[in-house]
Amino acid sequence: MPKQVLFGQKEFHELSAFLIQNGFQKITPHQKHISLWRQRLVPPRKTHGSETGFVYSHPDHNWKVVVWTSFVEPTGKPKPQDNIWVLIKENDLALYFRPPIRRTEFALERLQTYALIAKTRVLVRPCCDECRKYLDIKKGKGLRSRYLVCNNINKHPDKKIRTYNWDKDMPEEALVILRDEREARAKYWKAQRAKGKIPGKAILIRKKWKPAEEVK
């Protein structure tokens, strides 16, 4: 397991400047509160302050990229136990989580890379080849697999749903990075299975935010 390396204020300010320069905006405490209030969600455990997040919103449709840095600005340091997350949401609904970025030596460089790849997915959101409607994200059979779908069956000659590859219309430079990452992950998972371990187990046992009415 790679050694954990927590970044400080200087690195956080550099990260903030990079994200803002690339069209992201800092999520205000009010925005975070309103989003959680609309979903009626409460955290699964005691939190160590409110971490700083950033959002990139597309001007023409409702997909957006959200980055959770694990950094708590009032304390000037990251949460003691957490990962960095990059996700794609439609309004308040999270549709895609990329694998968590562990806080190791090159974590912030990886965050910058995958934040821009997620932004690219939002920018090039594909349309159906037949009806030209924006495609939607659907969960595949694998833990993290996703594909794209068009349910606009009334505009399809055979009245059937159309499905497309998750990487549809993504530029080659992004695909090169993604292919390398997927190959490395496949090798790691194969090695884990050979040891009798369950790859991706963390996502199955991770405690999720719960609706407020379920919390006693």
N, C-alpha and C positions, 0 to 999 in steps of 0.2 A: 504494500500500500504506500503510495507516494506521501511524503511528509507534508503536513499542513503548513501553509505559509499565509498568515493573515496580513493583508495590506493595510497601510495607514492612511492618514488624511491626505498626504501629498499625492499618493497614488489614486485615491478616490477623487480628488479634485481634477487630476489629469483625465481620469475616466469620464467624469461629468462633462468636461470640456469637449472630449471626443464625441460623446453621444449627442450633446447639444449641437455641435458643429454638423452632425449628420442628421439633423432634423428631429431628434428626440426632445421631449420636454419632461422636466421633472414632475413627478406626480405629487401634488400637494396633499397634506394631511386631510383636507376637506374632501378632495376627490376620492381618496382612499376610503374615507368614512362613508361617503355617499354610495360608493360601489358596494361596500359590504352591507350597508343598510338596505339597499335595493334587493340584495340576494338573501338578506336575513342570516348572514353567516357570522360565526364566532370561531376563534382559533381553537385547535384541539388541545393546546397546552399553554402554560404560562409563557408569555413572550418577553424578550429582553429589549424592550423599546421597539419603536416603529422603524423598520428599515426603509432606506430610500429606494424608490423605484423610478423608472423612466418609461415613457410611452411614445410610440410613433403611431400616429393616426393617419390613414389615407384620406385625402379630401373628397374622394368620389364614391367610396363604399365603406362598409362598417367593419372591415378587418383592421386590427391594430396589433402592434408588437409591444409587449410589456417585458421589461427587464427588472428583476429584483436583485439588488446588489449584495444584500446581507449586511450592508453598512448602516449603522445607526448614527446619524449626524450629531444628535445632542451629546452622545458619549464620545464621539470622535474615533470610534473603532467598530469593527464588524461584530456581529453576534458571535458568541463563543462556539456555538454548534449550529451550522447551517450550510447550505450550498448556495450557489448563484444560479438563478433561473432565467431562462428566456422562453417566452410563450407567445402564442398567437391567439387573440381573442376576437370574438364577434360580439360587439357591444360588451356586456359583462360576462359572457360565457367563454370560458377557456376551451379552445378546440384542439390545441396542440401544445405539448410541453416537449422541448428538446431535452435529451438526457442532462441531468444536473451537472453543472460545472463545479468540480471540487476545487477548494481553495488551496491550490498548490502553486509552485513557483511561477508558472506561466498562465495562471487563471485569468488575469485581466486581458491578456492578449487574446486568449481563446474567447472570452466574452465579447470583445470588440468584433472578432471575426464572425461569431454566430449571431450577434445582434444585427450585423449588416446582412447576413444571409437571410435571416427572418424578415428584415425590412424588404429585401428583394422579393421574397415570396409575396408580400403584401402589395408591393409596387406592380408586380407582373401577374397579379391574380388572374388566372386564365378564364376564358369564356368557353362555353360549349361550342364545339366545331359546327354544330347544326343550327342551333337557335340563337347563339351568341349571348346567352344569359351567363352571368357570373357563376362560376362553379362554387360548390360548397365543400367543406371539409367533413369527412366521415372517418370514424375509427375502423381500422382493419382488424384482422384476426390476431396479429401479434400485439405484444404489450404496448409498443410505441408506433405501430404501423398506422399509416394514414393513406387515404386515397381521396380523389376529388370526384364529385358527383353532380349531375344535373337532373333534377326532378321535374323539369318543365316538360312533362310527357305530352301535353297537348300540342306542343310545337315540334314533336318528333314524328316522323312518318309512321313508325311502327308503334307509337304510344308507349315506348319503353324507356326506362331510366338509362342514362348514359354515365359510364364510369371512366375515369382517366387516372393515369399515373400521378402520384404525389409530386413528382418533379417536373410535371408538364410546364413548358415554357421557361424553365429556369436557365440562366446563362451558363455556358460551359465552365467559366472560371469558378462558379459556385459549385457546380457538379463535381469538379475535380476534388475540391476540399471534402465534399460530402462522401464521395466514393472512398477516399482514403480513410475517413473516419469510420465508415461502415465496415470496411474490410478489417480494420484494427479491432473494432468491437466484436465482429464475428469470430476472430481468432481468440479473443479474450473469453468470450462465452463458451467456445469449444473447449478451451483449457479448463474453465470452471466446471463444465459438465464432466470432464474426464476425472476431476477430483471429487465428483459426487455432489457438487454444489449446484444450487439453483440460480442461474444468472437472472438478473433483474428482479431478484426477490424483494429488494428494498421498496420498489414501487408498489408491491402487493401489500406490504405490511405498514407502509407509511400512513400515519394518522392524517386524516383529511379535515378540512374545515367543515363544521356541521351547521345545519340550520338551527337558528336560535331556539326554536320550539322543541328541539330534541335534547337540548342541554338543560339539565335539572339544576 
